[in-house]
């Protein structure tokens, strides 16, 4: 399976949107390496953004701009960055069909994290605050049907299987991992005690997309008893709570846009994670965004390509952006 196909399951299929090529109403265009660009991860301080431009993984800062990580090969993609912004994780296809899990630092360059036994492809999706813990998923393309397994990696332990399909996020200290099973379609929260099915909102399926820094709060989606897909917030004390909607029946909270179908209302995501808009007050007409947008959060920071209305926009296939 190609890296791009694995990314659809593990990372995200981002939605092309036009963007003005300047800072406007708090939205900053991050540029490209040629062609389009996508933002997949952001540091806790919001000063480091990582993602994909053309066929290369990049790391962006205000000082350096968008820098190709120089992983080489056929294609690479950065899916996440540590909270301190120093460690980048993702997937690299060194040759077509050979997806590898990588961890990158400025000092050490790309580090191949290996693969779970019996698996052929993999991708890292997130890292702990200091980047010493990396999570993601591995895929076996030789089995029919293909099989998936979530992993947690440290230098001391190597890759450890977690007992469900895909790990989507990890707490700041790396002790709590969340994700879901593609077989049972259930959401899981993992600790050293093992993987816990955190239930549903009455239906049969749920997905965990994000976890708070302390590992106590999980956000995701679940079907209700009547079959609607609803956003949830879970804690051990109150279990799974339905966060409601703004009038529709389908609302999906995302951690770094981890769902391919993530077309969301900004307000629902603010409810989930308790975030207020960084730039208060009304925006001028040319800087307003559409009512429903694909966006992502990292520890209270928002980033993602945003659709802006303007009489003379600069149109590109895709453009990575962040709110400042």
N, C-alpha and C positions, 0 to 999 in steps of 0.2 A: 504494500500500500504506500502511495506517495505521501510525503510529509504534509502536503496541503490537505489530503483526505483525513489524515489523523488529526490535524488541527481543527477540522470541522467538529470532531467529537470532543476533543480535549480543550481546545482553546476557544476560538470564536470565528464566525463568519461575519465580518464587519460590513456595514452597508455604505456604499459609495454616496458621498454627499458633496455638493459644491461648497466652497469656503472662500471668503474674502482673504486675500493674501496680506493681512496686516492684523494688528491687535485691534479689536473692535468690541466695545461693550464688555470687556473682561475676557474675550476669547482670543487666544493667541495662536496664530498659524505657526507650526513648528517646521515647515518646509518639507523637502523630500531629498532623496539621493538620486532622483531621476524617476519620472513617472509618479505614481501615487504613493501615499504613506498612510499608515495606521498606527494609532497609539494603543498599546496593549497593557502597559503597566506604569505606575508612578510611585516615586518614593514618598515617605511619610511627610516630608517637608514640602513636597510638590515641586522640587527643583530639579529632579531627574525623571525623564520620561523615556521609556523604551518601547520598541515595537518593530514593525516591518516596513521597509520602503523598497519598492521594486522587488528584488529577490534577496535582500540582505537584512540581517538584524542590525538595529541601530541603538545607540544611547544618545540622548539629547540633554544638554544643559544650556542655560542662558549664555554662558561664556563660550562653550565650544560649538554650539549649534548641534546639528544632527551629524553624528559620526558613525560611519560603518565600523562594526566590530571586527571586520576583517577575518571572518571565520572561513572564508573560501568555500570551495565545493559548489554544489549545484544550487542550493537554496538554504537560507537560514532565517530564523524568526525568533525574536525575543518576546516571550510571553509574560514575564514578570521581572520585578526588581526588588531587592531587599529594601527594608524600611530606611536604612541609612544611605541607600542609593549606590552602594559600592559593588554590589554583586548582581549580575544579570543572568537570568535563566531562560531556557527555551529549548528549541529543537533545531538541529542542523542536518540537512540531507547532503552528505559529502559526495555521494553519487546517487543518481536517480533510484528511488525505492529504498534507500538506506537511511532511515531517520534515526538520529542519535540524540540523546539527552545531553544538554550542555549546561555548564556553569562557568561564567566568565568574570574575571577581575582584570583591572588595568595592569596589575603586577604579573599575574600568571597567564593571562590570555584565556583561551578556551580550554576547559577541562571536560573530557568525555566521562560522564558518570557511569557508563556501563549500561547493562540491561539485566532485568530479572531473568533467571534461568527459564529457557523455553519460549522467550519472547523475541520478536524480531525488530520492532520499531518502538520508539518512545518519545515522550516530550515532557519537559518540566513546565509547570504552570505557575508556581509561586515559591517564594522563599521567606524564611523568617527574617526578623528585623536585621540581624547581623549577617544573614546569608549562609549561616552554617548548617541550616536545615533546608532541604529542597524537596518539594513534593510534585507529583505529576501522575503520569500513567504510562503503561507499556501495552503494546499490542502484538498479538501473534497472528500474522497474516497467513501462516501455513495451515492453520486449523480451519474447519468449516462447520459452523460459522466462525468468523474471527473472534478471538477472545481478548478481553481487556483485564488489566490488573493495576490498581492504584499502588503507588509506592511513596515511601518516605526515605530520604537519603541523608546520611551524615558521613563525614570522613572516617569516623570510627566504625560505623556499622555497615557502610555501603548501602545498597538498596534493600529495603524491607517491604514485602508485600503487606497490604493493609486489609485485604479481605473484601474489597468492593472494586468497582471498575475504574473510576476516575477520581483523583484528588483535585479539588478546585481551589482550596485556600488553606492557609496555615496560620496559627496564632503567632504573635510577635516572638515568643520564646521557643517556638517550634514544637511545643508539647501537645497541641491539639490540631488535628487535621480534619477537614470536612470534604465531602464529596458525595457521590451517588453510584448506585449499581445500575448498569445498563441491562442487566438480566431481570432483576426483581423490580426495577424502577422505583427504588426506595432511597431516601436520603440517609447519610451516615455521618456520625461524629466519632472520630478515633482519638483515643488516648492510650497510654501505655497499658491500660487495662483491657484494650481491645476495641473493636468497632461496635458502636451502638446505633441501631435503627431508631431514628428520632420520631417516627410516626408520620401521620398525614393529617389533613384537615377533614377527614371523613371519607375521602376517596381511596384509591388503591395505589397512587403514585406520588412521589415527592422527589425533589432535587435540592441539595444544599449547594449554594453558590458562593457563600462568603461567611467569614467568621470574624468576630471582634478581636482586637489586639490581645485581650486577656483570655480568649477562647471560650467565654461564657455565653456569648450570643451568636446564634446561627441565623442566617437569612437565606431564603430560597423560594421555591414554588411548590405548590401541592394542588392536586385535584380535590375538589370538595365532593360531598356525597352526591351532588347533582351534576358532577362532571366539569364544573368550571375550574380554570386554572387561576389560583390566587397566590399573591405574595404572602409569605409568612415570616414571623420572627419567633425563634425558639430559645427558651432557657430551660435549665433543668427544673427550676422552681415552678414555672407556669406551663411548661410544655409548649406546644405549637399554637401560635396565635394568628388568626386571619387578620391581615392588615387592611382589608377592604379594597375598594376601588374608587375612582373618580367618576363612576357612572358606567364603565364598561364591565366586561366579565373576565378579561384576561389582563393581568398585570404581573410583571416579572422583575423582581429585584436582582441586580447583577453585581458581581464583584469583578471589575475589569471586563465587563461585557462577556461573561462566560457562556451565554446562551446564544446559539445561532439565530433565534427568533426574537431577540431582545429589542422590541420597539416599545419604549416605555414612556410614561409620564414622569417628568422630573419630580413632581410633587410626591408621587408614591415612593420614590427612592429616598427622598428627604425624610419621609415618615419612617422608613425602615431603619435608616442609619443616623437620624437626628441631625441632618446637615442643613445649614442655611446657605442661601446663595452668597458667594464671596463678594460680589459687587451689588450692593443694595440699590434700590430705586429703579424707576422705569428706564428702559433702554430706548434710544432713538429707533425710529421705524426700520432703518437700514441694518440695525444690529439685532433685531428680534429673531428668536429661533422659533421653529415650528412647535406646535402643541405637543407632539409626541416624538421623542428622539431616542436614539440609542446612545447611552452614556455609561460611564463607569466610575467607580469610586475606589480610592485607596486610602484608608485611615482618614476619611474626612476631606479628601481632595477629589475634585471632579476632572475628568478628562474625556475627550472623544471628539471625533469629527462632528461638527454641528452644522445643520442646514440654516443658512442665513439668507434673508431676503434683501436684495439690493438692486438698484436699477442697472448697475454695471458691475456685476460680480466677476471675480477671476475664477473661472471654472476649471477644475482638475478632476481626474477620475476619483480620487480620494485625497483627503488632507488630514494629517494628524493635527490635533489641537489640544490646548489645555485652557481651563479657566484660571485667570490670575487675579 
